[in-house]
Amino acid sequence: MGVPDYVVRMREHVGHDLLWLPSVSAVVRNDAGELLLGKRSDDGRWSVVSGFVEPGEQPATAVVREVEEETGLRVAPQRLSSVLSRPHTYPNGDRCEYLNLGFHCRLLGGTARVNDDESEAVEWFPMDRLPPLDTHARVVVAHALGGESTAWYLPAGTVWAEGGDGR
């Protein structure tokens, strides 16, 4: 789907200035325990499936929609596993601060495939053979699969550090 219309409309007013945007990420494993990752078409990195929460949409609905739009898979959110805010600057200069909600999701069905223009590839990876992931993806995966009973978040007063491990 790409950039939602409401973000395009906001950019018409604010240019490259900072936008505060809600987002979701999905950690999904198959019956073999492999992790679902998508290779992003905008920067070529492998990452967990992520996307914007649309106006009026609940985050759990957004994560289900994003996974299906990007991969053709159907999932059910099982647990909110991480909450964090992180800045991002796109190659065109657009600046965002994402409030990201990470969900551990259960696979319901479908066949993993590239299902839109946001990904170059969609693959299942064994946990011991993951491609390089950025800090955000590593943190989201670690806390979705880490067995915590509540959602993880950075302690009050902590600033997101891209080079850190988030733990």
N, C-alpha and C positions, 0 to 999 in steps of 0.2 A: 504494500500500500504506500510506503514512503512517508513523507511528511504530511501530517494531517492538515486539512484546510484551515483549521483555527490557528495553527502555528504559522502557516503561510500568511494569514491575515494579520496576525500580531507582528510578524517580521516587517510587514509593510509600514507599520507605525514606529517600531523601535529599531529597525535596521539590525545591526550586529550586537546591540546591547544585550545584557544578560536577561534571559527568560528563566523563570522558575517553572519546572515542568514535572508532573507526576509520571512515574514510569514503573513498569513491572518486569521481572525476570523470572524465567521458569527453569527449574532443575528437574529434568526428566530422565529416568533410566528405564531401559527395557528389561525383559525377563532374564537376560544374560548379565545384567548389572552394568551394561554399557551406558555411557553418558551421551545425551543428545547435544550436539553442538552445530552451530551454523557458521559458515565462513562469510563474513559481512562483505557486501559488494562495495560499500563506501570506502573501506580501508584495508580489506583483505585479511583482517584478523579473525581467528576462531573465537567464538564466544557462546554463552548461553543465549537462548532465545529471549529477546527483550523488546520492549516497545512502549509507546505512549499509552496513558490512560486517557480515553476520550472524554470530553465534557459530558457529565451525566452518567458516566459508566462506572460501575463498581470495579475495584482493582482485581478481584477474583474473576470477574467476567472478562476483563481486559487480558489477563494472562491466558485464559482459555482461547480467546479470539486470536491473540498474537501467535500462539503456537500453531493453531490451525492455519492461519493466513500464511505463515512463513514456512511451515513444514508439511502441511496436510495431515498432521496427527491430531487426534482428539485426546485431551487430558482432563483430569479433575484435580483441582488444587487440594492438597492434603493438609498443608500447614504453612502459615506465614513464618518464614525462617530468618529473614534479615530485613532490616530497615536502615537505610543510610542515605545521606545526601552527598553528592559529589559533583564537582564542576567538570565541564567538558567544553572544549573549543574545537569547532569543526574546521576543516581546511579552508573553507570560504570566509572564516572569521566570525561566524555565528557563535555566541557564547550562551551556554545553558548551565543551570544548576539543576540536576535531576534529584528528585526525591524518589529513590528506588525501593520498591517492595519486592523482596525475593520470596518466591513460593516453591516449596517442594511439591511436585505434581506427580500423580499416578497416571501412567499410560493406559488409555482406554482402547485405542485402536488406530488403524490407519497405517499407511506406508510412508516412511520418512522420504521426503523429496523436496527439491527446491520448488516452492509453491508461489513465489512472487519475485519481484526484482530487488528485494533487500538482501538476498543471499546468493553467493556464487555456488555454494555447496551446502549440503546438510548430511551429516554422518553420525553414526554411533561409534563411540570410542571406549575401549576398555580403560578402566580407571588408572591402570599402570602405564598406559601409552597415550596420555592426553597430549595434544599439541600445545605450544606455548599459549598461555592465557594471560590477559592483563590482570592487575590486582583486583579490580572490581569483580570479574568473573570468578577468580579464585576464592574470594571472600564469600560470594553468593553460594558457590558450590560447597565450600567447606561447612558453612552453617546449615545448609539444607540437608546435608548428609551426615552432619556431626552428632546427631542424636539429642540435641538440646530440646527441651520441651516447650520453650518459649522463644520468641523471635529475638535474635541478636541485634544489638545496635551499638554504635560507638558511645562511650561514656560522655556525659555532659562535659562540655568544655574542650572536647577533642576535635581537632580539625582533620579532615580527610587528607591523607598523605599517599599519593599514588605509588610511591616506592615502597611503602610498608606492607605488612601482610594482613593488616586489619584485625589482628587478634590481640 
